[in-house]
Amino acid sequence: MTLGSPTPREGQAELASLIRGRRSVRAFRQDAVPRGVVEAAIEAAGWAPSPHGRQPWRFVVVESAKRRLGLADAMAATWNAQLHLDGQDEATVRHRLARSRDRLVTAPVLVIPCLYLADLDVYPDADRQQAETIMAIQSLGAAIQNFLLAIHASGLDAGWMCAPLFCPEVVRDELGLDILLHPHALIPVGHAASDPVRRARIPLDDLIADWL
Ligand SMILES: Cc1cc2nc3c(=O)[nH]c(=O)nc-3n(C[C@H](O)[C@H](O)[C@H](O)COP(=O)(O)O)c2cc1C
């Protein structure tokens, strides 16, 4: 072991504290986020496991205030229609749209993890092709977790939003993204304006469904 590197037990405690400390923040201050922090987090995302090592992800960073506003407005139009479709009343729709817009406009940086399928294996049958795509999505989740942990380790916060999944074309068109990029999430990054309430976790005994 190299002199000065943590002992395994210290390393475990550090990792546990990082994993438990990461939280979904939904209200941000407007303080700037250093570019290096975002780059380091995207680099950490890229170290996630992936099917055949194909790294089926790309990340879009939206820092320009004008672009964030444009994206918020474009997505709001879709969400507005969907909330009305769900039968939500006008006041609730307005409140939810305003809150979501606030998140996108206040956080100084938005990161959009995209699924990138161009390098995946191609199969002659639909079942294996579908499994390949599911594996890619699973690994995108692992990459996003790496990203979130790296942001948290650097003293900043982030929060996973699923909105682009419901309007990928809107996000792609608004930002002029390549057709091969499939926006799967939206992650505001910044300094937390308040501490979120955390959900209790399922105890270990219940997490282990079977140990055979
Ligand atoms: C795939 C996925 C989609 C999510 N989408 C949203 C979302 O659209 N809006 C939101 O506020 N939180 C979203 N979350 C965050 C969860 O609500 C959050 O992780 C959960 O409540 C546990 O809180 P914690 O992250 O602070 O531990 C999402 C999380 C995941 C994994």
PDBQT file of the ligand as one rigid body, heavy atoms in Angstrom, charges set to zero:
ROOT
HETATM    1  C1  LIG A 301     -34.758   7.578 -12.773  1.00  0.00    +0.000 C 
HETATM    2  C2  LIG A 301     -35.019   8.660 -11.743  1.00  0.00    +0.000 A 
HETATM    3  C3  LIG A 301     -35.851   9.708 -12.071  1.00  0.00    +0.000 A 
HETATM    4  C4  LIG A 301     -36.079  10.757 -11.161  1.00  0.00    +0.000 A 
HETATM    5  N1  LIG A 301     -36.853  11.805 -11.540  1.00  0.00    +0.000 NA
HETATM    6  C5  LIG A 301     -37.054  12.825 -10.674  1.00  0.00    +0.000 A 
HETATM    7  C6  LIG A 301     -37.818  13.953 -11.074  1.00  0.00    +0.000 A 
HETATM    8  O1  LIG A 301     -38.281  14.053 -12.219  1.00  0.00    +0.000 OA
HETATM    9  N2  LIG A 301     -38.004  14.942 -10.175  1.00  0.00    +0.000 N 
HETATM   10  C7  LIG A 301     -37.472  14.880  -8.918  1.00  0.00    +0.000 A 
HETATM   11  O2  LIG A 301     -37.675  15.810  -8.142  1.00  0.00    +0.000 OA
HETATM   12  N3  LIG A 301     -36.735  13.832  -8.504  1.00  0.00    +0.000 NA
HETATM   13  C8  LIG A 301     -36.512  12.802  -9.352  1.00  0.00    +0.000 A 
HETATM   14  N4  LIG A 301     -35.732  11.730  -8.975  1.00  0.00    +0.000 N 
HETATM   15  C9  LIG A 301     -35.092  11.749  -7.650  1.00  0.00    +0.000 C 
HETATM   16  C10 LIG A 301     -35.820  10.876  -6.647  1.00  0.00    +0.000 C 
HETATM   17  O3  LIG A 301     -37.048  11.444  -6.307  1.00  0.00    +0.000 OA
HETATM   18  C11 LIG A 301     -34.905  10.718  -5.399  1.00  0.00    +0.000 C 
HETATM   19  O4  LIG A 301     -33.721  10.055  -5.786  1.00  0.00    +0.000 OA
HETATM   20  C12 LIG A 301     -35.581   9.942  -4.288  1.00  0.00    +0.000 C 
HETATM   21  O5  LIG A 301     -36.680  10.618  -3.771  1.00  0.00    +0.000 OA
HETATM   22  C13 LIG A 301     -34.617   9.649  -3.137  1.00  0.00    +0.000 C 
HETATM   23  O6  LIG A 301     -34.060  10.850  -2.633  1.00  0.00    +0.000 OA
HETATM   24  P1  LIG A 301     -32.477  11.096  -2.579  1.00  0.00    +0.000 P 
HETATM   25  O7  LIG A 301     -31.968  11.123  -3.994  1.00  0.00    +0.000 OA
HETATM   26  O8  LIG A 301     -32.303  12.429  -1.900  1.00  0.00    +0.000 OA
HETATM   27  O9  LIG A 301     -31.862   9.988  -1.807  1.00  0.00    +0.000 OA
HETATM   28  C14 LIG A 301     -35.483  10.698  -9.863  1.00  0.00    +0.000 A 
HETATM   29  C15 LIG A 301     -34.646   9.621  -9.545  1.00  0.00    +0.000 A 
HETATM   30  C16 LIG A 301     -34.407   8.626 -10.465  1.00  0.00    +0.000 A 
HETATM   31  C17 LIG A 301     -33.456   7.498 -10.124  1.00  0.00    +0.000 C 
ENDROOT
TORSDOF 0
